[in-house]
Amino acid sequence: MNIVVCMKQVPDTGAERTLRPADARLDRAAADGLINELDEYAIEEGLRLAEAHGGEVTILSMGPEAASDSIRKALSMGADKAVHLIDDALAGSDALATSLALATVLRRTGFDLVILGSESTDARMGVMAAMLAERLGVPQVSLADAGIDPAEVGLGAAATEVVSFAARPPRQAGTIVKDEGDGGVKAAEFLAAQKFI
């Protein structure tokens, strides 16, 4: 199964947010970026489905160069690969432009299932799954909860919007390597397993 999880890097919700004086847009450089919380649940659900049904998980993210930090975290959670759409012309895109850009990438990469968080903590629109499903001409499952099984609901290619999974928190990124004289070997094995080297 080719599972694509759309992931957005957003400003840390715990940090103070400011607007740029020049254009009244959110000043993303003023706060640390991190994976949108609901997208972490979507990543976990994609990983769970890939483990249960076979296949691989691809992270799809549109954003500036700095979003690569969040993409690396998603890969360290267990995703197999990532596509990072970077284009200065897309900065400040609304939902229509974002859905068009993401749909264009999805048509090129292919997919069996696209999973998204139900909304982003910076825009709070909650429309991306529906817009992608419409642009791609595939069915959509809205506000799915933990344990959705594409086979049970008869989905082929589809867009699924995920809410939170309180009973199934996202797995943690990374691992702790205890150095017992072989720390370098353990670290190299971990990096190789995560496809960083």
Secondary structure, DSSP 8 states (H G I E B T S, - for coil): -EEEEE--EEE-TTS---B-TTT--B-GGGS-EEE-HHHHHHHHHHHHHHHHH--EEEEEEES-GGGHHHHHHHHHHT--EEEEE--GGGTT--HHHHHHHHHHHHHHH--SEEEEES--TTT----HHHHHHHHHT--EEEEE-TT--TTTTT-SSEEEEE---TTS----SS-----SS-HHHHHHHHHHHTT--
